[in-house]
Amino acid sequence: MNTYSDYLKEIEVRKAQGLHPKPIDGSELLTEIISQIKGVNNPYREDSLNFFIYNVLPGTTSAAAVKAKFLKEIILGESVVEEITPAFALEQLGHMKGGASIEVLLDLALGNDMITAEEAAKVLKTQVFLYEADTERLEEAYKAGNEIAKQLIESYAQAEFFTKLPEVEEEIKVVTYIAGVGDISTDLLSPGADAHSRSDRELHGQSIFEHNKDMQKELLALKEEHPDKRVMLVAEKGTMGVGSSRMSGVNNVALWTGIESSPYVPFINIAPVIAGTNGISPIFLTTVGVTGGIGIDLKNWVKQKDAEGNTIVDEDGEPVLKQEYSVETGTVLTINTKTKKLYNGDKELKDISAALTPQKMEFIKSGGSYAVVFGKKLQTFAAKVLGIEVPQVYATSKEISVEGQGLTAVEKIFNKNAVGTTPGKTLHAGSDARVEVNIVGSQDTTGLMTSQELEMMAATVISPIVDGAYQSGCHTASVWDDKSKANIPRLMKFMNDFGLITGRDPKGQYPAMTDVIHKVLNDITVSDWDIIIGGDSHTRMSKGVAFGADSGTVALALATGEATMPIPQSVKVTFKGNMRSFMDFRDVVHATQQQMLKQFDGENVFQGRVIEVHIGTLTADQAFTFTDWTAEMKAKASICISEDETLIESLEIARNRIQIMIDKGMDNDKQVLKGLVDKANTRIQEVKTGIKPALKPDADAKYYAEVVIDLDEIAEPMIADPDVNNEDVSKRYTHDTIRPLSFYGGTKKVDLGFVGSCMVHKGDMKILAQMLKNIEEQQGKIEFNAPLVVAPPTYNIVDELKAEGDWEVLQKYSGFEFDDNAPKGLARTKYENMLYLERPGCNLCMGNQEKAEPGDTVMATSTRLFQGRVVKDSGEKKGESLLSSTPVVVLSTILGRTPTMKEYEKAVDGIVLTKFKPSQKQLVSS
């Protein structure tokens, strides 16, 4: 947007879409608007005033800098605007939260006009988004004897920016709205197909409930009927927010049901209230905290027990549930923040203290977690300058230390990376921890939101604490359309300037790399002691411990190099028995989920916890298949425990791939990638010499549960089925229905196959090539009875396949091969019965560009089986996405149906699908 006339044209276009003018972030347009404000007879003056006051994005946007400068002129009397008094100008600066506004406020507070300085100081005492340049300036003024600087630092030391905020209201009245029965995916709240619009909050808000206008009208009607209450969105008989953290999902819920953050910043709402029978998905709950919202575990349906305490099941073997209390749409409830209970009138329904911990109450009071994080940092700075102990203002961090109890792997990592804890104290699960972050990842459909968050928290450069950070282009890899061309180069430039390694080079010196973000993060993680934060739920590394996060938490990690969370409990997973030769490791992954649910009477003990999987002998590439799927297990994170030799091999692979990135010219001025190579070499030597062996838990560590997976029980390929026609709606589209191949009797029609996503590695591509050769040898030719779409995760894999001859095999049988010099400009809507070799990236798994045809039955290696994600319903048939191993997918497309066991065993004859076997070593520290 360059000129006011362009802006007016865009406004008319948006008006036709039922949208307000887009918030202004560019300096050129705002400069023209200010010029029109100064012209008292300008015909656009009134509108320009409204745009200036109410429609400019704050923080470090170029528009914010222009706005702050003009407000300063008004305060100093250099410009006179009748409608904006100096006092009103100061009020607006206070709502701009950081960046140029802080610089202007410091100019005024440290200036010679004492009246103005005092007024500016009042506003500054409410601010928390100060960075090193700001605090250094303040400290210098304090040391020079400036009285205002002294006042400010003393105020910051007492955290008056927090203590003087209004207390959280004792009673919060809510009215329920059931958004769905069963697990609710974040796709319902922020559809993947609308990823391009996430940074345009009002436009993206129209996508809530997957554009279901009837549901949107119901919600609006409920709000109108209950103007004094907040709407609480509910997942009845399910978990809210499964699938991904998706800040845009929380933003949408807040936009429709939350509270306005500032009258001068449009379409940014906070404090949504959400709930689920089985609680909130862990990473989604973190996102709710970013906005100062409340997430409630209702437990309004419970399993029935017999006299002996055994779960009562129905004829299908499913637990019988009883409704403890109703939350049907329109139910008025009360959240009491003092008693920490949920009430219906005077009747107590549920203790909800877990939703209202002291730390979460601070988020609610502050309007979100950012303000608390930055507030603590600012208070620490001020106390240090004054030479005093930090006054106890914020809730004390819970520190749980159990004498004589060993540490799980995640407890060890958190203790190593913790900051601000009691010196010498060992922390166990349940402790609140502030930890340094080693690796950060941002992906392209949430990256624009991350860049906005960084602008709004006034951050300009990556924290020096972070070892490495990467901005991917994988979610928009399939189709280089007009939306991508408009958004992605701008994102890449911002992130490159900020200090990240970027998949696309803003200078054009290396070719676009659309590698899947999780695979890149897995490669640039070069220590098993690392903590990784990534803007995607599948940030699940097989080295270190990784947490999927919303775009805001990613921004916070980039800006501060830290993350804050309780140390999670762990569930230990080990293996026994032997794998059959025709089983794939993907089958082990699915069997783990199936056997766990069976062992624990249908209770998902993985949910919200860390899965510590004693993988032992699999390298990080292959082990990633397990850690990646733990998002579908609803785990918070996962950790692989490896033998020393396996870890060394994994680190060598990672180091060599980082070197390839360097050779391609992807390193930056700070030589971040070279630093990672050096770190990898150091870690390899530590393990080889025995100075610091591979990470292992203590033998006497305490786990929430221990699961033993019997490989002997896995007799045939295992398939995760969305069970789209289950009479119980709540049991559809979960990842818990795991079925053997024989269930389908070799007769279920398959309309499309997909081999790709973060769940596959180089070995899967080699299996595909070998299977095609096998089948041609057996049948004399290769004939596809359903389309097969193949998307390798990374360019490194493509290059390695080319060097080893496998890519040539795939080319031989393909009818389409991606061309980086002429990427697709339109998403494919029809598929022919042939093999498609697509560009590395997410492709069908993401559902935002390419999709299967409506009503298709898809057999895929990917991770998501939610309704509408990979395939939409048609008028005649529900679309369904069955998830399985590469061999099953390939054979299903050759046959056009699910194979029989005999057909399957014949097709994989002689192919080594996996070398996994349980470790024979004690993977614990004595």
JORAQUI-V704773 format. One line per field, one symbol per residue. phi: phi as a letter, one per 40 degrees, with the letter a starting at -180 (. if undefined). psi: psi as a letter, one per 40 degrees, with the letter a starting at -180 (. if undefined). A space follows every 10 residues. Layout:
phi=???
psi=???
This chain:
phi=.bbccccccc dcccdccgbc dcdcbbcccc ccccdccccc bcccccccdc cccbbbccgb cccccccccc ccccccgcbb bdcbcdcccc ccdcccgigc ccdcccdccb cccccccccc cdcccccbcb bdcccccccc ccccgcccdc dcccccccfc cbccccccdc bbcbbcbcci bgdbccccca cdcbdcbccc ccccdccdgf gccccccccc cccccbccbc cbcbbcfabc gchacfdccc dcccccbcbc cacbbcgbbb gcbbaadbgb ddcccdcccd cgcbbbccfc bbccbcccgc ccbcccgcdc bbccacbddg ccbbcbcccf bbbbgcccba cbcccbcdcc ccccccgicd ccdccccccc dcccccgbcc dcbcdcccbb bbdgccbccc ccccccccbg ccdgccbbdg ccbbbcbcbb bbbccbdccc cccccccgcb accccccaab bcbccbccbc ccccccccdc cccdcccchc cbcbcdcgcb ccbbdcdccc cccccbacbc bbbbcaccca ccbgbbbcac cccccccccb gbabaccccb bcbbbagbcc cccbcdcccc cccccccccb fgccccdgbc cccccgbccd dccddccccc cccgccaabc cbcdcccdcc ccccdccccc ccccgccbcc fccccccccc cccdcccccg cacddacccb cbbcabbbcc cccccadbbc bcfcbdccdc ccfcbccbbc dcdcggbccb cabbbigccb bddccccdcc cccdccccbg abbccacbcb bccacdcdcc ccccgccccc cdccbabcbc cacdbbccbb bccacbcccd icfcccgcbc accdgccbbb ccbbbcdgcc accbcbacca bcbacddccc cccccgaccc cccccccbdg cccabcadcc bccbcc
psi=hdiddddddd ddddddefii ihiheidddd ddddddddgd ehdedddddd dddefhhabe iddddddddd dddddeedih hdegiddddd ddddeeeabd ddddddddde aehddddddd ddddeeiegh addddddddd dddeehdddd dddddddefd dddeiiihid hhhihihhei hahhiedddg ideeddedeg dddddeeiff ehdddddddd dddddgeeii hhhhhhfahh fididgdddd ddddddeaih dieehiehii fihiiidfah hddddddddd efahhhhdfe hihhiadeei hhiaeeeihh ihhdiifihe hhihhhedef ihihbehhdi hfddefiddd dddddeeidd dddddddddd dddddefiih igdihihhhh hhhehahidd ddddddeiie ihhehhhiie ihhhiihdhh hhideedddd ddddddefie iihedhdiih hifdefddhg addddddddd ddddddddei hidhhdefei ihhfihdddd dddehfheei hhhifidfgg iehahihiii ddddddddde eiihiihiii hhhiiiaiii deiidddddd dddddddddf fehgedheih hghgdcehid ddddddddee ddefidaihh hiiddddddd dddddddddd dddefeiade fddddddddd ddddddddee dgiihiiidf ihidihhhhh ddegeiihhh hefeehdhde eifieeghii dedeeeehhh diihhaieei addddddddd ddddddddee ihhheiihhh hididddddd dddeeddddd ddeiehhihd egiheiihei iigihhhiii adbdddeeci iiiheihhhi eaeheihecd hiiiddihii hhhaiddddd dddddeiiii dddddddehe hhdiehiiie ihfih.
